Amino acid sequence: MDVVLDLLFNSGIGLLSLFTIVFIIGMGFYLSAWLKRKMNNPEE
């Protein structure tokens, strides 16, 4: 497990993968909130 975490946090491709995962999760939360807001106010 230490090797995996070392590769994730200390290599360039690991950091890029981590950023991509965090970005996709954040985008999912944002789109979910935006769509809920749009469904509650359909006249806008």
mmCIF entry with sequence, helices, sheets and N, C-alpha, C, O atoms, coordinates in Angstrom:
data_MODEL
# 
_entry.id   MODEL 
# 
_entity.id                         1 
_entity.type                       polymer 
_entity.pdbx_number_of_molecules   1 
# 
_entity_poly.entity_id                      1 
_entity_poly.type                           'polypeptide(L)' 
_entity_poly.nstd_linkage                   no 
_entity_poly.nstd_monomer                   no 
_entity_poly.pdbx_seq_one_letter_code       MDVVLDLLFNSGIGLLSLFTIVFIIGMGFYLSAWLKRKMNNPEE 
_entity_poly.pdbx_seq_one_letter_code_can   MDVVLDLLFNSGIGLLSLFTIVFIIGMGFYLSAWLKRKMNNPEE 
_entity_poly.pdbx_strand_id                 A 
# 
loop_
_entity_poly_seq.entity_id 
_entity_poly_seq.num 
_entity_poly_seq.mon_id 
_entity_poly_seq.hetero 
1 1  MET n 
1 2  ASP n 
1 3  VAL n 
1 4  VAL n 
1 5  LEU n 
1 6  ASP n 
1 7  LEU n 
1 8  LEU n 
1 9  PHE n 
1 10 ASN n 
1 11 SER n 
1 12 GLY n 
1 13 ILE n 
1 14 GLY n 
1 15 LEU n 
1 16 LEU n 
1 17 SER n 
1 18 LEU n 
1 19 PHE n 
1 20 THR n 
1 21 ILE n 
1 22 VAL n 
1 23 PHE n 
1 24 ILE n 
1 25 ILE n 
1 26 GLY n 
1 27 MET n 
1 28 GLY n 
1 29 PHE n 
1 30 TYR n 
1 31 LEU n 
1 32 SER n 
1 33 ALA n 
1 34 TRP n 
1 35 LEU n 
1 36 LYS n 
1 37 ARG n 
1 38 LYS n 
1 39 MET n 
1 40 ASN n 
1 41 ASN n 
1 42 PRO n 
1 43 GLU n 
1 44 GLU n 
# 
_struct_asym.id          A 
_struct_asym.entity_id   1 
# 
loop_
_struct_conf.conf_type_id 
_struct_conf.id 
_struct_conf.pdbx_PDB_helix_id 
_struct_conf.beg_label_comp_id 
_struct_conf.beg_label_asym_id 
_struct_conf.beg_label_seq_id 
_struct_conf.pdbx_beg_PDB_ins_code 
_struct_conf.end_label_comp_id 
_struct_conf.end_label_asym_id 
_struct_conf.end_label_seq_id 
_struct_conf.pdbx_end_PDB_ins_code 
_struct_conf.beg_auth_comp_id 
_struct_conf.beg_auth_asym_id 
_struct_conf.beg_auth_seq_id 
_struct_conf.end_auth_comp_id 
_struct_conf.end_auth_asym_id 
_struct_conf.end_auth_seq_id 
_struct_conf.pdbx_PDB_helix_class 
_struct_conf.details 
_struct_conf.pdbx_PDB_helix_length 
HELX_P HELX_P1 AA1 ASP A 2  ? ASN A 10 ? ASP A 2  ASN A 10 1 ? 9  
HELX_P HELX_P2 AA2 GLY A 12 ? ASN A 40 ? GLY A 12 ASN A 40 1 ? 29 
# 
_struct_conf_type.id          HELX_P 
_struct_conf_type.criteria    ? 
_struct_conf_type.reference   ? 
# 
loop_
_atom_site.group_PDB 
_atom_site.id 
_atom_site.type_symbol 
_atom_site.label_atom_id 
_atom_site.label_alt_id 
_atom_site.label_comp_id 
_atom_site.label_asym_id 
_atom_site.label_entity_id 
_atom_site.label_seq_id 
_atom_site.pdbx_PDB_ins_code 
_atom_site.Cartn_x 
_atom_site.Cartn_y 
_atom_site.Cartn_z 
_atom_site.occupancy 
_atom_site.B_iso_or_equiv 
_atom_site.pdbx_formal_charge 
_atom_site.auth_seq_id 
_atom_site.auth_comp_id 
_atom_site.auth_asym_id 
_atom_site.auth_atom_id 
_atom_site.pdbx_PDB_model_num 
ATOM 1   N N  . MET A 1 1  ? 0.818   -1.200 0.000   1.00 0.00 ? 1  MET A N  1 
ATOM 2   C CA . MET A 1 1  ? 0.000   0.000  0.000   1.00 0.00 ? 1  MET A CA 1 
ATOM 3   C C  . MET A 1 1  ? 0.857   1.258  0.000   1.00 0.00 ? 1  MET A C  1 
ATOM 4   O O  . MET A 1 1  ? 0.478   2.272  -0.586  1.00 0.00 ? 1  MET A O  1 
ATOM 5   N N  . ASP A 1 2  ? 2.017   1.193  0.659   1.00 0.00 ? 2  ASP A N  1 
ATOM 6   C CA . ASP A 1 2  ? 2.899   2.353  0.694   1.00 0.00 ? 2  ASP A CA 1 
ATOM 7   C C  . ASP A 1 2  ? 3.416   2.704  -0.701  1.00 0.00 ? 2  ASP A C  1 
ATOM 8   O O  . ASP A 1 2  ? 3.605   3.876  -1.027  1.00 0.00 ? 2  ASP A O  1 
ATOM 9   N N  . VAL A 1 3  ? 3.639   1.686  -1.509  1.00 0.00 ? 3  VAL A N  1 
ATOM 10  C CA . VAL A 1 3  ? 4.140   1.931  -2.859  1.00 0.00 ? 3  VAL A CA 1 
ATOM 11  C C  . VAL A 1 3  ? 3.091   2.657  -3.692  1.00 0.00 ? 3  VAL A C  1 
ATOM 12  O O  . VAL A 1 3  ? 3.418   3.549  -4.475  1.00 0.00 ? 3  VAL A O  1 
ATOM 13  N N  . VAL A 1 4  ? 1.834   2.270  -3.521  1.00 0.00 ? 4  VAL A N  1 
ATOM 14  C CA . VAL A 1 4  ? 0.749   2.895  -4.285  1.00 0.00 ? 4  VAL A CA 1 
ATOM 15  C C  . VAL A 1 4  ? 0.597   4.360  -3.890  1.00 0.00 ? 4  VAL A C  1 
ATOM 16  O O  . VAL A 1 4  ? 0.488   5.227  -4.757  1.00 0.00 ? 4  VAL A O  1 
ATOM 17  N N  . LEU A 1 5  ? 0.587   4.639  -2.597  1.00 0.00 ? 5  LEU A N  1 
ATOM 18  C CA . LEU A 1 5  ? 0.458   6.022  -2.147  1.00 0.00 ? 5  LEU A CA 1 
ATOM 19  C C  . LEU A 1 5  ? 1.670   6.851  -2.527  1.00 0.00 ? 5  LEU A C  1 
ATOM 20  O O  . LEU A 1 5  ? 1.535   8.027  -2.864  1.00 0.00 ? 5  LEU A O  1 
ATOM 21  N N  . ASP A 1 6  ? 2.846   6.257  -2.477  1.00 0.00 ? 6  ASP A N  1 
ATOM 22  C CA . ASP A 1 6  ? 4.059   6.957  -2.891  1.00 0.00 ? 6  ASP A CA 1 
ATOM 23  C C  . ASP A 1 6  ? 3.989   7.319  -4.376  1.00 0.00 ? 6  ASP A C  1 
ATOM 24  O O  . ASP A 1 6  ? 4.359   8.425  -4.771  1.00 0.00 ? 6  ASP A O  1 
ATOM 25  N N  . LEU A 1 7  ? 3.521   6.396  -5.177  1.00 0.00 ? 7  LEU A N  1 
ATOM 26  C CA . LEU A 1 7  ? 3.389   6.657  -6.609  1.00 0.00 ? 7  LEU A CA 1 
ATOM 27  C C  . LEU A 1 7  ? 2.318   7.702  -6.873  1.00 0.00 ? 7  LEU A C  1 
ATOM 28  O O  . LEU A 1 7  ? 2.474   8.530  -7.770  1.00 0.00 ? 7  LEU A O  1 
ATOM 29  N N  . LEU A 1 8  ? 1.226   7.677  -6.102  1.00 0.00 ? 8  LEU A N  1 
ATOM 30  C CA . LEU A 1 8  ? 0.126   8.623  -6.314  1.00 0.00 ? 8  LEU A CA 1 
ATOM 31  C C  . LEU A 1 8  ? 0.527   10.044 -5.953  1.00 0.00 ? 8  LEU A C  1 
ATOM 32  O O  . LEU A 1 8  ? 0.189   10.979 -6.680  1.00 0.00 ? 8  LEU A O  1 
ATOM 33  N N  . PHE A 1 9  ? 1.239   10.229 -4.848  1.00 0.00 ? 9  PHE A N  1 
ATOM 34  C CA . PHE A 1 9  ? 1.536   11.576 -4.370  1.00 0.00 ? 9  PHE A CA 1 
ATOM 35  C C  . PHE A 1 9  ? 2.891   12.125 -4.795  1.00 0.00 ? 9  PHE A C  1 
ATOM 36  O O  . PHE A 1 9  ? 3.118   13.329 -4.682  1.00 0.00 ? 9  PHE A O  1 
ATOM 37  N N  . ASN A 1 10 ? 3.792   11.287 -5.278  1.00 0.00 ? 10 ASN A N  1 
ATOM 38  C CA . ASN A 1 10 ? 5.140   11.763 -5.565  1.00 0.00 ? 10 ASN A CA 1 
ATOM 39  C C  . ASN A 1 10 ? 5.529   11.727 -7.031  1.00 0.00 ? 10 ASN A C  1 
ATOM 40  O O  . ASN A 1 10 ? 6.606   12.207 -7.384  1.00 0.00 ? 10 ASN A O  1 
ATOM 41  N N  . SER A 1 11 ? 4.701   11.182 -7.884  1.00 0.00 ? 11 SER A N  1 
ATOM 42  C CA . SER A 1 11 ? 5.052   11.176 -9.309  1.00 0.00 ? 11 SER A CA 1 
ATOM 43  C C  . SER A 1 11 ? 4.122   12.121 -10.070 1.00 0.00 ? 11 SER A C  1 
ATOM 44  O O  . SER A 1 11 ? 3.021   12.438 -9.619  1.00 0.00 ? 11 SER A O  1 
ATOM 45  N N  . GLY A 1 12 ? 4.586   12.549 -11.207 1.00 0.00 ? 12 GLY A N  1 
ATOM 46  C CA . GLY A 1 12 ? 3.795   13.471 -12.007 1.00 0.00 ? 12 GLY A CA 1 
ATOM 47  C C  . GLY A 1 12 ? 2.487   12.868 -12.482 1.00 0.00 ? 12 GLY A C  1 
ATOM 48  O O  . GLY A 1 12 ? 1.439   13.508 -12.391 1.00 0.00 ? 12 GLY A O  1 
ATOM 49  N N  . ILE A 1 13 ? 2.537   11.650 -12.985 1.00 0.00 ? 13 ILE A N  1 
ATOM 50  C CA . ILE A 1 13 ? 1.332   11.023 -13.491 1.00 0.00 ? 13 ILE A CA 1 
ATOM 51  C C  . ILE A 1 13 ? 0.365   10.694 -12.352 1.00 0.00 ? 13 ILE A C  1 
ATOM 52  O O  . ILE A 1 13 ? -0.849  10.698 -12.555 1.00 0.00 ? 13 ILE A O  1 
ATOM 53  N N  . GLY A 1 14 ? 0.887   10.410 -11.166 1.00 0.00 ? 14 GLY A N  1 
ATOM 54  C CA . GLY A 1 14 ? 0.037   10.163 -10.004 1.00 0.00 ? 14 GLY A CA 1 
ATOM 55  C C  . GLY A 1 14 ? -0.711  11.411 -9.574  1.00 0.00 ? 14 GLY A C  1 
ATOM 56  O O  . GLY A 1 14 ? -1.903  11.358 -9.268  1.00 0.00 ? 14 GLY A O  1 
ATOM 57  N N  . LEU A 1 15 ? -0.006  12.533 -9.551  1.00 0.00 ? 15 LEU A N  1 
ATOM 58  C CA . LEU A 1 15 ? -0.652  13.792 -9.190  1.00 0.00 ? 15 LEU A CA 1 
ATOM 59  C C  . LEU A 1 15 ? -1.680  14.199 -10.237 1.00 0.00 ? 15 LEU A C  1 
ATOM 60  O O  . LEU A 1 15 ? -2.735  14.731 -9.893  1.00 0.00 ? 15 LEU A O  1 
ATOM 61  N N  . LEU A 1 16 ? -1.390  13.957 -11.496 1.00 0.00 ? 16 LEU A N  1 
ATOM 62  C CA . LEU A 1 16 ? -2.358  14.254 -12.553 1.00 0.00 ? 16 LEU A CA 1 
ATOM 63  C C  . LEU A 1 16 ? -3.599  13.375 -12.407 1.00 0.00 ? 16 LEU A C  1 
ATOM 64  O O  . LEU A 1 16 ? -4.718  13.850 -12.598 1.00 0.00 ? 16 LEU A O  1 
ATOM 65  N N  . SER A 1 17 ? -3.415  12.124 -12.077 1.00 0.00 ? 17 SER A N  1 
ATOM 66  C CA . SER A 1 17 ? -4.543  11.221 -11.852 1.00 0.00 ? 17 SER A CA 1 
ATOM 67  C C  . SER A 1 17 ? -5.367  11.661 -10.652 1.00 0.00 ? 17 SER A C  1 
ATOM 68  O O  . SER A 1 17 ? -6.597  11.644 -10.700 1.00 0.00 ? 17 SER A O  1 
ATOM 69  N N  . LEU A 1 18 ? -4.696  12.052 -9.581  1.00 0.00 ? 18 LEU A N  1 
ATOM 70  C CA . LEU A 1 18 ? -5.391  12.513 -8.386  1.00 0.00 ? 18 LEU A CA 1 
ATOM 71  C C  . LEU A 1 18 ? -6.199  13.772 -8.686  1.00 0.00 ? 18 LEU A C  1 
ATOM 72  O O  . LEU A 1 18 ? -7.350  13.886 -8.265  1.00 0.00 ? 18 LEU A O  1 
ATOM 73  N N  . PHE A 1 19 ? -5.607  14.712 -9.407  1.00 0.00 ? 19 PHE A N  1 
ATOM 74  C CA . PHE A 1 19 ? -6.313  15.929 -9.788  1.00 0.00 ? 19 PHE A CA 1 
ATOM 75  C C  . PHE A 1 19 ? -7.534  15.597 -10.645 1.00 0.00 ? 19 PHE A C  1 
ATOM 76  O O  . PHE A 1 19 ? -8.599  16.184 -10.455 1.00 0.00 ? 19 PHE A O  1 
ATOM 77  N N  . THR A 1 20 ? -7.392  14.673 -11.574 1.00 0.00 ? 20 THR A N  1 
ATOM 78  C CA . THR A 1 20 ? -8.502  14.289 -12.444 1.00 0.00 ? 20 THR A CA 1 
ATOM 79  C C  . THR A 1 20 ? -9.639  13.672 -11.643 1.00 0.00 ? 20 THR A C  1 
ATOM 80  O O  . THR A 1 20 ? -10.804 13.990 -11.881 1.00 0.00 ? 20 THR A O  1 
ATOM 81  N N  . ILE A 1 21 ? -9.322  12.807 -10.708 1.00 0.00 ? 21 ILE A N  1 
ATOM 82  C CA . ILE A 1 21 ? -10.345 12.172 -9.880  1.00 0.00 ? 21 ILE A CA 1 
ATOM 83  C C  . ILE A 1 21 ? -11.086 13.218 -9.053  1.00 0.00 ? 21 ILE A C  1 
ATOM 84  O O  . ILE A 1 21 ? -12.316 13.204 -8.998  1.00 0.00 ? 21 ILE A O  1 
ATOM 85  N N  . VAL A 1 22 ? -10.352 14.123 -8.412  1.00 0.00 ? 22 VAL A N  1 
ATOM 86  C CA . VAL A 1 22 ? -10.968 15.163 -7.592  1.00 0.00 ? 22 VAL A CA 1 
ATOM 87  C C  . VAL A 1 22 ? -11.815 16.098 -8.454  1.00 0.00 ? 22 VAL A C  1 
ATOM 88  O O  . VAL A 1 22 ? -12.899 16.508 -8.040  1.00 0.00 ? 22 VAL A O  1 
ATOM 89  N N  . PHE A 1 23 ? -11.329 16.439 -9.648  1.00 0.00 ? 23 PHE A N  1 
ATOM 90  C CA . PHE A 1 23 ? -12.064 17.321 -10.546 1.00 0.00 ? 23 PHE A CA 1 
ATOM 91  C C  . PHE A 1 23 ? -13.378 16.690 -10.988 1.00 0.00 ? 23 PHE A C  1 
ATOM 92  O O  . PHE A 1 23 ? -14.406 17.367 -10.997 1.00 0.00 ? 23 PHE A O  1 
ATOM 93  N N  . ILE A 1 24 ? -13.371 15.416 -11.354 1.00 0.00 ? 24 ILE A N  1 
ATOM 94  C CA . ILE A 1 24 ? -14.580 14.729 -11.803 1.00 0.00 ? 24 ILE A CA 1 
ATOM 95  C C  . ILE A 1 24 ? -15.604 14.631 -10.672 1.00 0.00 ? 24 ILE A C  1 
ATOM 96  O O  . ILE A 1 24 ? -16.797 14.823 -10.903 1.00 0.00 ? 24 ILE A O  1 
ATOM 97  N N  . ILE A 1 25 ? -15.150 14.334 -9.452  1.00 0.00 ? 25 ILE A N  1 
ATOM 98  C CA . ILE A 1 25 ? -16.069 14.265 -8.315  1.00 0.00 ? 25 ILE A CA 1 
ATOM 99  C C  . ILE A 1 25 ? -16.664 15.646 -8.030  1.00 0.00 ? 25 ILE A C  1 
ATOM 100 O O  . ILE A 1 25 ? -17.865 15.764 -7.789  1.00 0.00 ? 25 ILE A O  1 
ATOM 101 N N  . GLY A 1 26 ? -15.840 16.681 -8.055  1.00 0.00 ? 26 GLY A N  1 
ATOM 102 C CA . GLY A 1 26 ? -16.327 18.042 -7.846  1.00 0.00 ? 26 GLY A CA 1 
ATOM 103 C C  . GLY A 1 26 ? -17.305 18.478 -8.921  1.00 0.00 ? 26 GLY A C  1 
ATOM 104 O O  . GLY A 1 26 ? -18.306 19.129 -8.622  1.00 0.00 ? 26 GLY A O  1 
ATOM 105 N N  . MET A 1 27 ? -17.026 18.127 -10.171 1.00 0.00 ? 27 MET A N  1 
ATOM 106 C CA . MET A 1 27 ? -17.927 18.468 -11.260 1.00 0.00 ? 27 MET A CA 1 
ATOM 107 C C  . MET A 1 27 ? -19.267 17.753 -11.096 1.00 0.00 ? 27 MET A C  1 
ATOM 108 O O  . MET A 1 27 ? -20.313 18.316 -11.418 1.00 0.00 ? 27 MET A O  1 
ATOM 109 N N  . GLY A 1 28 ? -19.238 16.525 -10.601 1.00 0.00 ? 28 GLY A N  1 
ATOM 110 C CA . GLY A 1 28 ? -20.478 15.792 -10.358 1.00 0.00 ? 28 GLY A CA 1 
ATOM 111 C C  . GLY A 1 28 ? -21.332 16.461 -9.293  1.00 0.00 ? 28 GLY A C  1 
ATOM 112 O O  . GLY A 1 28 ? -22.548 16.570 -9.451  1.00 0.00 ? 28 GLY A O  1 
ATOM 113 N N  . PHE A 1 29 ? -20.701 16.912 -8.202  1.00 0.00 ? 29 PHE A N  1 
ATOM 114 C CA . PHE A 1 29 ? -21.450 17.622 -7.160  1.00 0.00 ? 29 PHE A CA 1 
ATOM 115 C C  . PHE A 1 29 ? -22.024 18.931 -7.696  1.00 0.00 ? 29 PHE A C  1 
ATOM 116 O O  . PHE A 1 29 ? -23.174 19.268 -7.415  1.00 0.00 ? 29 PHE A O  1 
ATOM 117 N N  . TYR A 1 30 ? -21.225 19.668 -8.467  1.00 0.00 ? 30 TYR A N  1 
ATOM 118 C CA . TYR A 1 30 ? -21.693 20.938 -9.021  1.00 0.00 ? 30 TYR A CA 1 
ATOM 119 C C  . TYR A 1 30 ? -22.869 20.727 -9.972  1.00 0.00 ? 30 TYR A C  1 
ATOM 120 O O  . TYR A 1 30 ? -23.875 21.430 -9.878  1.00 0.00 ? 30 TYR A O  1 
ATOM 121 N N  . LEU A 1 31 ? -22.750 19.769 -10.880 1.00 0.00 ? 31 LEU A N  1 
ATOM 122 C CA . LEU A 1 31 ? -23.835 19.533 -11.829 1.00 0.00 ? 31 LEU A CA 1 
ATOM 123 C C  . LEU A 1 31 ? -25.089 19.013 -11.144 1.00 0.00 ? 31 LEU A C  1 
ATOM 124 O O  . LEU A 1 31 ? -26.202 19.344 -11.551 1.00 0.00 ? 31 LEU A O  1 
ATOM 125 N N  . SER A 1 32 ? -24.918 18.205 -10.113 1.00 0.00 ? 32 SER A N  1 
ATOM 126 C CA . SER A 1 32 ? -26.062 17.706 -9.358  1.00 0.00 ? 32 SER A CA 1 
ATOM 127 C C  . SER A 1 32 ? -26.809 18.863 -8.701  1.00 0.00 ? 32 SER A C  1 
ATOM 128 O O  . SER A 1 32 ? -28.035 18.927 -8.783  1.00 0.00 ? 32 SER A O  1 
ATOM 129 N N  . ALA A 1 33 ? -26.095 19.769 -8.058  1.00 0.00 ? 33 ALA A N  1 
ATOM 130 C CA . ALA A 1 33 ? -26.730 20.920 -7.410  1.00 0.00 ? 33 ALA A CA 1 
ATOM 131 C C  . ALA A 1 33 ? -27.380 21.835 -8.445  1.00 0.00 ? 33 ALA A C  1 
ATOM 132 O O  . ALA A 1 33 ? -28.481 22.339 -8.221  1.00 0.00 ? 33 ALA A O  1 
ATOM 133 N N  . TRP A 1 34 ? -26.715 22.049 -9.562  1.00 0.00 ? 34 TRP A N  1 
ATOM 134 C CA . TRP A 1 34 ? -27.244 22.918 -10.613 1.00 0.00 ? 34 TRP A CA 1 
ATOM 135 C C  . TRP A 1 34 ? -28.523 22.340 -11.217 1.00 0.00 ? 34 TRP A C  1 
ATOM 136 O O  . TRP A 1 34 ? -29.486 23.070 -11.450 1.00 0.00 ? 34 TRP A O  1 
ATOM 137 N N  . LEU A 1 35 ? -28.531 21.038 -11.468 1.00 0.00 ? 35 LEU A N  1 
ATOM 138 C CA . LEU A 1 35 ? -29.720 20.410 -12.036 1.00 0.00 ? 35 LEU A CA 1 
ATOM 139 C C  . LEU A 1 35 ? -30.882 20.391 -11.049 1.00 0.00 ? 35 LEU A C  1 
ATOM 140 O O  . LEU A 1 35 ? -32.029 20.588 -11.449 1.00 0.00 ? 35 LEU A O  1 
ATOM 141 N N  . LYS A 1 36 ? -30.605 20.157 -9.766  1.00 0.00 ? 36 LYS A N  1 
ATOM 142 C CA . LYS A 1 36 ? -31.676 20.213 -8.764  1.00 0.00 ? 36 LYS A CA 1 
ATOM 143 C C  . LYS A 1 36 ? -32.290 21.602 -8.708  1.00 0.00 ? 36 LYS A C  1 
ATOM 144 O O  . LYS A 1 36 ? -33.507 21.749 -8.600  1.00 0.00 ? 36 LYS A O  1 
ATOM 145 N N  . ARG A 1 37 ? -31.430 22.631 -8.783  1.00 0.00 ? 37 ARG A N  1 
ATOM 146 C CA . ARG A 1 37 ? -31.931 24.005 -8.769  1.00 0.00 ? 37 ARG A CA 1 
ATOM 147 C C  . ARG A 1 37 ? -32.772 24.289 -10.006 1.00 0.00 ? 37 ARG A C  1 
ATOM 148 O O  . ARG A 1 37 ? -33.797 24.964 -9.910  1.00 0.00 ? 37 ARG A O  1 
ATOM 149 N N  . LYS A 1 38 ? -32.359 23.787 -11.161 1.00 0.00 ? 38 LYS A N  1 
ATOM 150 C CA . LYS A 1 38 ? -33.111 23.996 -12.398 1.00 0.00 ? 38 LYS A CA 1 
ATOM 151 C C  . LYS A 1 38 ? -34.438 23.248 -12.376 1.00 0.00 ? 38 LYS A C  1 
ATOM 152 O O  . LYS A 1 38 ? -35.433 23.745 -12.905 1.00 0.00 ? 38 LYS A O  1 
ATOM 153 N N  . MET A 1 39 ? -34.470 22.061 -11.771 1.00 0.00 ? 39 MET A N  1 
ATOM 154 C CA . MET A 1 39 ? -35.719 21.297 -11.708 1.00 0.00 ? 39 MET A CA 1 
ATOM 155 C C  . MET A 1 39 ? -36.721 21.948 -10.756 1.00 0.00 ? 39 MET A C  1 
ATOM 156 O O  . MET A 1 39 ? -37.928 21.822 -10.958 1.00 0.00 ? 39 MET A O  1 
ATOM 157 N N  . ASN A 1 40 ? -36.246 22.637 -9.731  1.00 0.00 ? 40 ASN A N  1 
ATOM 158 C CA . ASN A 1 40 ? -37.148 23.303 -8.805  1.00 0.00 ? 40 ASN A CA 1 
ATOM 159 C C  . ASN A 1 40 ? -37.692 24.627 -9.343  1.00 0.00 ? 40 ASN A C  1 
ATOM 160 O O  . ASN A 1 40 ? -38.734 25.093 -8.882  1.00 0.00 ? 40 ASN A O  1 
ATOM 161 N N  . ASN A 1 41 ? -37.008 25.236 -10.306 1.00 0.00 ? 41 ASN A N  1 
ATOM 162 C CA . ASN A 1 41 ? -37.460 26.484 -10.935 1.00 0.00 ? 41 ASN A CA 1 
ATOM 163 C C  . ASN A 1 41 ? -37.522 26.319 -12.443 1.00 0.00 ? 41 ASN A C  1 
ATOM 164 O O  . ASN A 1 41 ? -36.648 26.830 -13.144 1.00 0.00 ? 41 ASN A O  1 
ATOM 165 N N  . PRO A 1 42 ? -38.526 25.621 -12.970 1.00 0.00 ? 42 PRO A N  1 
ATOM 166 C CA . PRO A 1 42 ? -38.547 25.367 -14.417 1.00 0.00 ? 42 PRO A CA 1 
ATOM 167 C C  . PRO A 1 42 ? -38.893 26.598 -15.241 1.00 0.00 ? 42 PRO A C  1 
ATOM 168 O O  . PRO A 1 42 ? -38.642 26.607 -16.446 1.00 0.00 ? 42 PRO A O  1 
ATOM 169 N N  . GLU A 1 43 ? -39.464 27.644 -14.631 1.00 0.00 ? 43 GLU A N  1 
ATOM 170 C CA . GLU A 1 43 ? -39.860 28.811 -15.418 1.00 0.00 ? 43 GLU A CA 1 
ATOM 171 C C  . GLU A 1 43 ? -38.708 29.731 -15.759 1.00 0.00 ? 43 GLU A C  1 
ATOM 172 O O  . GLU A 1 43 ? -38.865 30.625 -16.592 1.00 0.00 ? 43 GLU A O  1 
ATOM 173 N N  . GLU A 1 44 ? -37.559 29.541 -15.144 1.00 0.00 ? 44 GLU A N  1 
ATOM 174 C CA . GLU A 1 44 ? -36.399 30.401 -15.452 1.00 0.00 ? 44 GLU A CA 1 
ATOM 175 C C  . GLU A 1 44 ? -35.722 29.990 -16.721 1.00 0.00 ? 44 GLU A C  1 
ATOM 176 O O  . GLU A 1 44 ? -34.734 30.606 -17.122 1.00 0.00 ? 44 GLU A O  1 
# 
